[in-house]
Amino acid sequence: MDFPVTEEQIRTLAFYLWEKDGSPDGRSDEYWLKAQQQLTGNTGEGNSGAGNGGETTSDPAQTRE
């Protein structure tokens, strides 16, 4: 049985991945998508435009609205 992935789970993993890579500026969307893909098993193929609604922040740990 698959359970839905929550925004909190994605945020936590994205922050972990971002910190692990040295906290690079301006790549929050990339880490959000990486985390989402890892948690859902989705490779992102044919999934253009999916993600966080086009929001951009310099820190993935910031609360997403």
Helices and strands as residue ranges (DSSP letters): H 7-20, H 28-40
